[in-house]
Amino acid sequence: MPSPAEETRIAVIGIVVENPDSVEALNDILHEYRTFIIGRMGIPYRQKQLSIISIAIDAPQPVISALSGKIGKLPGVSSKTAYSGVKS
């Protein structure tokens, strides 16, 4: 857990879930990082049988990297992270 004085970054993680079997593991990971998550939006795209999720997060750089890495290791799940220039 980061100290209160540790610098944080604002980021958005875009996630595409093509394997429905990975949804439970993804939700477990997001629950683990819930204290850093500002908001989450999920869009089921039924015509293409996939889900699109965006996660807004405010966390230290190592925490964001760890979260993104765990998500990227899930089968049938891809993610990209975009960072704000704002640091707090």
N, C-alpha and C positions, 0 to 999 in steps of 0.2 A: 504494500500500500504506500503510495507516495506521501511525502510530508506536505503539510499545508503550504510551505514556502516553495515547493517545487514548481517550476514553470510548466504550464500546460499549453496545449495547442488545440485549436478548433479544427475539426475535420469532418468530412462526409465520406462514409464508406458506401459505395454502390455495390450491391450484391445481386447476382442472377442465379437462381436456383433451378436447375434443369432436372435434378434427381430428387423426387419427392421423399425418398428414403433418408435423405440427409437433413430434412426439416427439423426433426426432433433434436439432433445433435447441434444444429445451428441455433435453435432456441435455447438449448442448455448453455452454449457459449455466450450468447447475448445476455442471458440471465446472470452469468458469472461476472460480466462487466457492467451490470445495470447501474452502478453508482456513477459511472462516467457518461452514460448515454443521456443526451439531452432529449432526443426524440427519435421516433421510428415510424416509417411509412412503408407499408407493404401493399403491393398491387398484384393480384393474381391475374395472369394473362392466359386465360383458359384456352383460347384458340391455338396458342403455341405450347400449351401444357408446361408452363414455367411460371415462376414468381419473380418479381422485381422488388427489391427491398432497399431502402436508403436509411442509413443510420447517421444521425448527427451526434458527435461526441466531443467532449471537452476533457482532455486527459494529457498526462505527460507523454512525450514522444515514444518511450519504450512500451507504454501500455497500448497505445494505438497500433504500434507495429506488431505487438504480440497478438492482439485481437485480430488484426487483418491476416496475420500468418495462420492462425488457427482456422479462420474461416476458409482461407485458400486451400487448406489441406483436405477439406471435406470433398468426397467424391460428387461430381456433378454440380459443384458450386464454384463460381468465379467471383472475384471482387477486385475493386480498384479503390484507392483512397486519394482524395483531393484535400489538400491542406489550405487553411486560411493563412493569410499573412499575420493575423492577430495572435499574439502570445500573451498569456496572462500569468 
